[in-house]
Amino acid sequence: MPVTTIDPATALVLIDLQNAVVGRPASPYTGAEVVARAVELADAFRRHGAPVVLVRVTARADGSDAAPGRTEIPRPPGPLPAGWDAIVDDLTGHPGDITVTKRAWSAFYGTDLDLRLRRRGVTQVVLAGIATSIGVESTARAAYEHGYNVTLVTDAMTDLNAQAHRHSIERIFPLLGESATTAELIDLLSVLIRASATTSAASTFTAF
């Protein structure tokens, strides 16, 4: 379902836009395309004074704190390269942003993300990042279960393959929230900013 509105207290949550993730082959968008759109979104949210959350996934270099359990697809062998878990430079350098470090797929599992959002009165989360069917979808499911309104920016996310991306967007996301493109989301945010400015101006006039 296309996005219909943005709550006054909405946070942007960007998933795993870090060095080792954005450089991997992806479809239907490259990591660079996703980062560029994430920068647009983050700038718009900062202009509105709304929270921007940068989520990164990390683990010990030897993988000793990786999630337990047997899987059919093995984890990559060998130590992780230095700096693999650092947020890409294009999104850093903004002291007001919130950084959340996770060790699982969902940004809510084992972190204080929910607490930090609720303390700011947030009722809606806007999600983007990599990978659509893994970190983004897991976080969207958790956000829905925690009672947040969820919006998925579908051209600001990508996956290891286009089929997985498409399945999340067409089959899963409509059950969890609403979808938008980067341009649509920024347009809606601009409307909210103008409405807030009009209300503020009217209040000031009334005070006189």
ABEGO torsion letter per residue (X at the ends): XBBABBBABBBBBBBGBBAAAAABBBOABBAAAAAAAAAAAAAAAAAAGBBBBBBBBBBBAAGAABBBEBBABBBBBEBBBBGAABBBAAABGBAABBBBBBABABAABGBAAAAAAAAAGBABBBBBEOBAABAAAAAAAAAAAAGBBBBBBAAABBBABAAAAAAAAAAAAAAABBBBBAAAAAAAAAAAAAAAAAAAAAAAAAAX
